[in-house]
């Protein structure tokens, strides 16, 4: 498995959790929604951390970007997404489905656009630059994800 495939698959796993969360809210299953939101939030944040603390620094070092290249834009988008999680939690506590769906749509659009940039551009750049270390990096990503 390539770095690009591994990270893209991880995106899909997070997307599936969001879809399950939206389905639970649609059905009014608030307890399940709270659990699914926790999973969605934790998996998404773990993905961000995997990139920010493991993958991006390797790329930045090898590409000599000094952390000011495309990874900086991705980190800013991660921060935007992080601000939505507490609002989603509030909407679930208040059982406010209208607010929840407004927020879930916002985070879904943000994440879809973000993931598209990563999958179409950044992961390709990372793959090309770090291809010689692919297996070691994928093993590192797997162990990082299990933390």
Residue, then its C-alpha position, 0 to 999 in steps of 0.5 A: x500500500x502506498x502512502x497516498x492510498x493509506x491516507x486516502x483510505x483514512x479519509x474515507x473511514x472518517x467520511x463514513x463515520x460522519x455519514x453514520x452520525x448524520x443518520x443517527x441524528x436523522x433517526x433521533x437516536x441522540x445517544x448513538x449520535x453522541x457516541x458516533x460524534x466522539x468516534x468521528x471527532x477522535x478519528x478525524x483529530x487523529x488523522x490531523x495529528x498523524x499528518x501534522x506530527x508525522x507525515x508533514x514534517x518529513x515532507x517539509x524537511x525533504x522538500x525544504x519548505x521550512x513548513x511554509x509550503x502546502x502543508x501550512x495551508x492544510x494545517x490552517x484548514x485543520x484548525x478551521x475544522x477543529x473549531x466546528x467540533x465543540x459546536x457539533x457537540x453542543x447541538x447534540x447535547x441540545x438535541x438541535x437537529x437543525x443546528x446539527x445539520x447546518x454544522x455537519x454540512x459545514x464540516x463536510x464541505x470543508x473536509x471534502x474540499x480539504x481532502x480533495x486537495x490532499x488526495x489530488x495534490x499533496x499526497x501525490x507530492x509526498x508520494x513522489x518525494x518520499x517513495x523510497x521510504x514508502x513501506x517504512x512510512x506506511x508502517x509508521x502511519x499504522x503504528x501512529x494511528x493505533x496510539 
